[in-house]
Amino acid sequence: MDHSPLGDDPTGGPLDGVLVADFSRVLAGPYATMMLADLGATVIKVEGPGGDDTRTWKPPVVSDPEHGDISTYYLSINRNKRSVVLDLTDPGDLAAARELARRADVVVENFRPGGAARFGLDHDSVSAGNPGVVYCSITGFGARGGAHLAGYDLLVQAVSGLMSLTGDVDGPPFRAGVAVFDVLTGLHAALAVGAALRHRERTGQGQLLETNLLSVAMSTLVNQTEAYVAAGAVGRRMGNAHPSVFPYQPMPTADGDLIVIAGNDGQFRKLATVLGDPAMAEDPRFASMSDRIGHREEIEQRLRARLATRTAQEWYDAITAAGVPCGPINTVDGGVALAEELGLDPVVRADDAAAVPTVRNPVTWSATPPSYRRSPPPLGADSAEVRAWLDRNG
């Protein structure tokens, strides 16, 4: 398809020339489409007159003299897109939305199950006029028995079992500090879209992709869900401890906590040596990981006694130099500073005049790197251009 009328310069990205009609909102879908946009796809974000919900999720905000306070939540997941406002209850706007879907290589939507069909934007309707479309539908709980359930990440963290695993042993369950299943669902969706485009390239066939937050949760709880389905073992809250690896947790030093990890026997021997207790590594009771799990309390007492003799920074320097994983518990600003210190260049700015800082795409490509062409768009910023393109090429 010829998408050049939209004015994008060739990106050189692997998805250059792919047109994505983005009918998603909030997090999972927009995260997926931003990943596609970073890799060169032209993404047209369709919003209702009120805009994406995340535009109103404030604070924190970035103050803009022209557009007022902009939600940082919205900014985090809408880079490299165009925004067009279409009221799907308006016949003319609905016709434009259907035309956009007809021309698209990819459609991403997260309507409640049945919602897209009300507007003739479901897979059956779109593929009837666009048989090569890769159509990705994202829901909370699938389109069958869970169709009536609202798909919010917190809800899925609760019902999937994640919250039952998070928090102190005797305390209440806790959610993760970010919407982990929304983000992971977005990543799964983007991966599926890329694979489906490759399939279409070989066969000419489009297809329907369906994913949902609960299925992603079942997959990404990894060892915890596998422990249950394979062995009937139900995990429990262990604070910051790990059920199968020890040590793998924060440990107190003379002036603060430090993450200390010994993921294998060699690392445990090095840790014992650098802490000044080499006999611990030679004790046959602690020889293997399963042995150490069985003697967790005794080993922890010895580790605590040694770590209490020096500061967190002193132990960090010594333990890291010994080749054993450890690190401080940073706030987010400390995490960004560390990434900068390590040369990961975590902050990028688009080439446009707005130049709002966003977080770098996490993958480095040797031949087709991500590009940062556009800052997250104000509501309807591209409505005139997109509408003219749809009219001009109808």
Residue pairs with C-beta under 8 A, 6 or more apart in sequence:
1 17
1 19
1 103
1 105
3 17
3 19
3 42
5 389
5 392
5 393
6 42
6 44
6 82
6 385
6 386
6 389
7 385
8 42
8 373
9 373
10 16
11 40
11 371
11 373
12 40
12 368
12 371
13 38
13 39
13 40
13 41
13 368
13 369
13 370
13 371
14 39
14 40
14 365
14 368
15 36
15 39
15 40
15 41
15 194
15 197
16 40
16 41
17 40
17 42
18 36
18 40
18 41
18 42
18 105
18 106
18 197
19 41
19 42
19 44
19 103
19 104
19 105
19 106
20 33
20 36
20 37
20 41
20 42
20 43
20 44
20 104
20 105
20 106
20 107
20 108
21 44
21 46
21 100
21 101
21 103
21 104
21 106
21 107
21 108
22 29
22 30
22 33
22 43
22 44
22 45
22 46
22 81
22 108
23 29
23 46
23 97
23 101
23 107
23 108
23 109
23 110
23 111
23 116
23 121
24 30
24 32
24 33
24 108
24 109
24 110
24 138
25 47
25 52
25 53
25 54
25 110
26 52
26 53
26 54
26 110
26 182
27 54
27 77
27 153
27 179
27 182
27 183
27 186
28 110
28 138
28 181
28 182
28 183
28 185
28 186
28 189
28 213
29 108
29 109
29 110
29 138
29 186
29 189
30 45
30 52
30 54
30 77
30 78
30 186
31 77
31 182
31 183
31 186
31 187
31 190
32 108
32 136
32 138
32 185
32 186
32 187
32 189
32 190
32 193
33 41
33 43
33 45
33 81
33 108
33 190
34 43
34 77
34 78
34 79
34 80
34 81
35 186
35 187
35 190
35 361
36 43
36 106
36 190
36 193
36 194
37 43
37 79
37 80
37 81
38 79
38 80
38 361
38 370
38 371
38 372
39 368
39 370
40 368
40 371
41 106
42 82
43 80
43 81
43 82
44 81
44 82
44 84
44 100
44 382
44 386
45 52
45 78
45 81
45 82
45 83
45 84
45 377
46 84
46 86
46 97
46 100
47 83
47 84
47 85
47 86
47 379
47 380
48 85
48 86
48 87
48 88
49 85
49 87
51 85
51 379
52 74
52 78
54 71
54 73
54 74
54 77
55 70
55 71
55 74
55 379
56 71
57 71
57 73
57 74
58 69
58 71
58 73
59 72
60 71
60 72
61 69
61 70
61 71
61 72
62 69
62 70
62 72
62 75
62 356
63 69
63 70
64 70
64 354
67 378
70 356
70 376
70 378
74 376
75 356
75 358
75 375
75 376
76 358
76 359
77 376
78 376
78 377
79 350
79 358
79 372
79 374
79 375
79 376
80 350
80 371
80 372
80 373
80 374
81 374
81 376
81 377
82 374
82 377
82 381
82 382
82 385
82 386
83 377
83 378
83 379
83 380
83 381
83 382
83 383
84 100
84 380
84 382
84 383
84 386
84 387
85 379
85 380
85 383
86 93
86 94
86 96
86 97
87 93
88 94
88 97
88 119
88 121
94 119
94 120
96 387
96 390
97 119
97 121
98 119
98 120
98 121
98 125
98 126
99 390
99 394
100 386
100 390
101 107
101 121
101 126
101 130
101 133
102 126
102 129
102 130
103 130
103 390
103 393
104 130
104 133
105 132
105 133
105 134
105 197
106 133
106 134
106 135
106 136
106 193
106 197
107 121
107 126
107 133
107 134
107 135
107 136
108 136
108 138
108 189
108 193
109 116
109 121
109 135
109 136
109 137
109 138
110 137
110 138
110 139
110 151
111 121
111 137
112 139
112 147
112 150
112 151
113 139
113 142
113 143
113 147
114 147
116 122
116 123
116 137
117 124
117 125
123 133
123 135
123 137
123 208
126 133
126 135
127 133
127 135
127 206
127 208
130 206
131 205
131 206
132 200
132 204
132 205
132 206
133 206
134 193
134 196
134 197
134 200
134 206
134 207
134 209
135 206
135 207
135 208
135 209
136 189
136 192
136 193
136 196
136 209
136 210
136 211
137 143
137 208
137 209
137 210
137 211
138 151
138 185
138 186
138 189
138 211
138 212
139 146
139 147
139 151
139 210
139 211
139 212
139 213
140 146
140 149
140 150
140 151
140 152
140 155
140 156
140 212
140 213
140 214
141 147
141 149
141 151
141 156
141 212
141 213
141 214
142 210
142 212
142 214
142 215
143 210
146 212
146 214
149 155
151 212
151 213
153 179
153 180
153 181
153 182
153 213
154 175
154 179
156 162
156 181
156 213
156 214
156 217
157 163
157 175
157 176
157 180
157 181
157 217
158 173
158 175
159 214
160 181
160 214
160 217
160 218
160 221
161 217
161 221
161 224
161 225
161 235
162 175
162 176
162 180
162 181
162 217
162 221
163 173
163 174
163 175
164 173
164 235
164 236
164 237
165 221
165 224
165 235
165 236
165 237
165 238
166 173
166 174
166 175
166 176
166 237
167 173
167 174
167 237
167 239
168 237
168 239
169 236
169 237
169 238
169 239
171 237
173 237
180 220
181 213
181 216
181 217
181 220
182 213
184 216
184 220
185 211
185 212
185 213
185 216
188 211
188 216
188 219
189 209
189 211
192 209
192 211
193 209
196 206
196 207
196 209
199 205
199 207
200 206
200 207
218 225
219 225
223 243
223 244
224 235
227 233
227 234
227 235
227 243
228 234
228 235
235 243
239 249
240 249
240 250
241 248
241 249
241 296
242 248
242 249
244 289
244 293
245 261
245 262
245 263
245 289
246 262
246 289
246 292
246 293
246 296
246 299
246 300
247 260
247 261
247 262
247 271
247 299
247 300
247 303
248 260
248 261
248 262
248 263
249 259
249 260
250 257
250 258
250 259
250 260
250 329
251 257
251 258
251 259
251 260
251 300
251 303
251 304
251 307
252 304
252 307
252 308
253 307
253 308
253 310
253 311
253 312
253 314
253 315
254 307
254 308
254 309
254 310
254 311
254 312
255 311
255 312
256 311
256 312
256 328
257 312
257 329
258 307
258 312
258 315
258 316
258 319
258 326
258 327
258 328
258 329
259 325
259 326
259 327
259 328
259 329
260 271
260 303
260 307
260 319
260 324
260 325
260 326
261 267
261 324
261 325
261 326
262 268
262 270
262 271
262 292
262 324
263 325
264 289
265 287
265 288
265 289
267 323
267 324
267 325
268 281
268 286
268 292
269 278
269 281
270 322
270 323
270 324
271 281
271 319
271 322
271 324
272 278
272 279
272 280
272 281
273 281
273 322
274 318
274 319
274 321
274 322
274 324
275 303
275 306
275 307
275 319
276 306
277 302
277 306
280 286
280 299
280 302
284 291
285 291
285 295
286 292
286 295
286 299
292 299
307 315
310 318
312 328
315 326
316 326
316 327
316 328
319 326
320 326
320 327
328 334
330 337
330 338
336 346
336 347
339 345
339 346
340 346
340 347
344 360
345 360
346 359
346 360
347 357
347 358
347 359
347 360
348 357
348 358
348 359
348 360
348 372
349 355
349 356
349 357
349 358
349 372
349 375
350 356
350 358
350 372
350 373
350 374
350 375
351 372
351 373
351 374
352 373
352 374
352 375
354 375
355 375
356 375
356 376
358 372
358 375
358 376
360 370
361 370
363 370
